[in-house]
Structures are given as C-alpha cells and as structure tokens.
Amino acid sequence: MNALLDVVLVAGLLALALHVARARDDQGAIVGFIAFGFLLGLGWVRLASIDVALTEAAIGGGVTGLLLLRVEAHTRDSSAPDRTARPITIAAAAVLCIAVTAGLAFVILNLPSPPPTQAPAAAAALDATGLENPVTAVLLAYRALDTLLEKVVLILALVGVWSLAPDHLWGGAPELRPAVVPEPLSYLARVLPPFGVLIAVYMFWVGADAPGGTFQAGTILAAMWLLVMLAGLRAAPDTRRVTLRLLLIVGPAVFLAVGFLGFAMAGGFLAYPAGAAKPIILGIEAALTLSIAVTLGMLVSGPSKRAPTS
Amino acid sequence: MTGFVDAFTVLAVGSGAIFFLAGTLGLLRFPDTLSRLHALSKADNLGLGLIVIGLLPHATSVSAGLKLACVWLLAQLSAATASQLIAGVARNRRPRA
C-alpha cells in the first residue's frame, strides 16, 4: 500500500516536472512549479524528513512561487521584443540538467551500503545542547557557521533586488497593492494574520524539540505581512527606514555577536558555554525568525516603486 | 468499542475520499469555470471535513484534535477566499469573451 503511494507520488512529481519544462506560457509553468514544490514536500514527509518537508512547502512552493509570479508579471509589462530562447539554448539547458541528474544518480547509487553517517554521533551529542530536535541541533549548534552564512546570503539577495530601483526612487517603498483590491482578499487579510502569527510563534517555539524552526516560522510571518500589504491594509515601508534595516540585520548580528562571544566564554567561534546552549540558541532563533520574516517580505515586495517620503 | 470507532473512521474517511473523487471528476469534466470551482470547493470543504471528523476519535490528545479541526478551518478559509477571487476574475472576463 505504501509502495503504491510512493510510486504515485514519484509519477506525479515526474509528470509535473515535465509539465513545467514543456509549458508554453511562463505563468502556467510557475503554477506547475508551485504544485511541484508542495508535492515534493509530501515526498519529504514520506522520507520522514518533516523539517525539510515544511521548508520545501514554505520556501520551494510558497515564497519562490510568489517571487517568480511577480517577476513574470513585471517582465510581461515591459516585455523585451524577443523573450523566447533559441533552440540551441534549450538544448544546452536540457543537456546540462540531464548531466546533473545523471551525476547525482551515479553518486547516490554508488554509495557504500550502509552509507557513511554522522547520525549516531549527532544523536549522542544531543544532550549537551539541551535540544530534542536533532535537525535544529545540526542547524544551530554543530553546523552553526553554515546557517549564519545562509542568513547573510539572504540579505545579499535583498540588496541585489533593491539595487534594481532607479536612482530617483532609491530608498522609497515598493508597491504591492493591486489597482483594485478584491473584497475577499481584504477579508482574508483581516481574519488570517492573528492565526498566522500564532502559528508562526508556535512553529518557532516547537522547533527546539519537534519539526519546525526559524525558517518555517519566518516564512509564515512574512506571508501574513505580505497578505496585509497585498490587500492594501498597510503600505510597504520605505526601504531606507532605519527600523526596517535594523530588523533586517538583527538576526545575523545577534548570531555573529554570540559567535565572537564564544571566544571569550567557551574558547572558540560560535562555541556555546556548557549548560547554557539552549537559551542562547532560542535567543538566536528568535532574532533570526524576525529577520527572515522581514527579509522574505521585502524580497517578494521587490525594488522601490515610489519616491521616498520626507 | 474500538470496533465501532474504527468502523466510524472508515465510513467518514471513505465518504470524504468519495467527495474528493467526485470533486476531481467535476474539475475535469464540468464545462465552465464557475461549475468547476463549485466542484473543487465542495471537495475541499466536505471531503476534508469528513476526513477530519473520521480522524478525530484517533487523536492522541485534545490538542491534537484541536489541531486537526484548525487544519480544516484554515483550509476552508483559504479555499473559500481563493474560489471567490477566481470567480471574480472569471466574471470580469466573461463580457469580453
């Protein structure tokens, strides 16, 4: 029965991937890509990786899909004369994709059995961190440096998006609100955010001991903020506002500060003093959740569209 | 007693699955956007609702049961909003077509 479910899931994923690659219009391809993200999330559930599944559904399906849809709408307005790729480009992309897939398949099929794993060591050291979710322990204790760099990359991406704004609009606010806001959308934007914020806080809090964590919580917070901005209930903030910029960097800044304090308190960069690891990790996570939410919200909002006020 | 509960679960989840099947059929076969939306939202609301009701007796704790109910309510809210939005677009397009 479970094998049947897996086969159907894999067949659906392959069919959707083909559909995305073959879709004639960009919008259809993006919608297919969003569905692909959610289905891939189900695949991760089948592999018992709930943390990855949540992130895939939130980031791979949700945020990336919304980002692509906005880019598509943007490029459609000011369409370049010829946007269709030449056959040679398509063929090159296909060959590259097939090479990557074949390479990955070759590597995975050639792993020794059982494959080398750090899982027992990670589980054995879990007590020292005070956490119960091994994924969070990997992200914020064992491999904290990777996570720190990942958050910095997010902010660099936002700088890249902002720099698309023309000079006279620099520092102004992006525009998300459509010309006419449909009634149901503004209703949803009034009703949903309280629940969304509650779920985000829960997601963050439960992440220490169960699947969940900063990225998922931050994405939900960002979604609620975007909903409010899309419905025009609150305008997007000026990108030069100091509070906005402080919120963007508070997560990585706290993370870095704790990292350097590690030299003084525990004898190494990003080392946590024994016994105090859990409260420190929770503090970092709280700051990170806020920064991720603001960064993702501003990423989707796009470059400035209005001149800065005052 | 557990036999009764299991039978109830099978009945409720089975009916929910039938609603999803009917909704999918309607989505594929109905002629226009509004009827297709109707089929889709029926599957979401009733199908998911029946599945949640069927699973409720198996919830390990009260909070787990509440989470199940919340999933249904949130899915209903988003499905209703999405249907309204799509229906609005479909209605605006019709005179031009």
Interface residues (C-beta under 8 A of the other chain):
Chain A: P182 E183 P184 L185 Y187 L188 V191 L192 F195
Chain B: C70 L74 L77 S78 A80 T81 Q84 L85 G88
